[in-house]
Amino acid sequence: MKNPQVVLQQKEIDLIRVRKEVDALRTVLPLLDDPMQCVQEIISSRGMAQPTDDNGMAELELYFPFIKNLRMKNAAGGT
């Protein structure tokens, strides 16, 4: 028979892991709704200057590689 303390401790560890996973999903969820709006929010929340040209977007892609995929998707007319 398993020790109840060990089982409880493992369940608590599992609960912490699941909470972290839920927080991660809540962070990513806005990307599924409107990816470019989420990028704008990330930029403004970090106090970064808004890019005004393609060169500025290229610089952003260094910090946020997923932006290139979002730009390509928007250019292709995808949603």
N, C-alpha and C positions, 0 to 999 in steps of 0.2 A: 504494500500500500504506500502511496506517495505521501510525503510530508505536507500537510496543509499549508505550512508557512512557505515552503518552496513553491508550491502551486500558486499561492496568492502573490508572491513576489514576481513570478513569471507573468502572471496576468497583469500586474501593474506595469511591468516593462512593456508588454504588448500594448496596453492602453496608451502609454506615452508615445510609442511608435505610431499607432493609428492616429493620434492627435496631430503629430507632426505631418503625417501624410495628408490629412484633411486640410491642414493649414497650407501645405504646398499646393493642393488642388484649388483652394480658394484664391491663391495667388495667380495661378495660371488661367483660371476660368475667364477673366476678362479678355484674354488673348483669343479665346474661341469666339467671343461675341463680336468684338471690333478690334482687330489687331493693331491697326494704325492709331486708333484713339488711345490704346493702352501704351503704345510707344511714346506718344505725346505726353501722357501722364507720367511716365517714367522720367522723361527728359525734364519736365517741369518740377517734379518732386526732388530731383537731384540738383536742381539749380543750374542745369546745363543750358547753354544758349541754343535757341531753335535754329536748326540748319536752314539756310535760305537757298542753297543750290546743291547740285549733285556732289560736289566736293565735300560739303558739310555732311551729307548723308554717308559718304564713304568713310569719313572720320568716325561717325557714330557706329558704323558697322564693325570697326575695330573693337569697340567696347561691347556692343550688342550684336553678335553675329547673326541672330535670327532676323534682324531688320532687312538684310539683303533678300531673304526669302519672302518677306512680307512685301517689299517693293516689287519684286519680280511677279508675285502673285497679283498685286494690284495693277501692274502694267499689262498683264495678260487678261485682265478683266474678271479674274476670279473673285469669289467672295469668301 
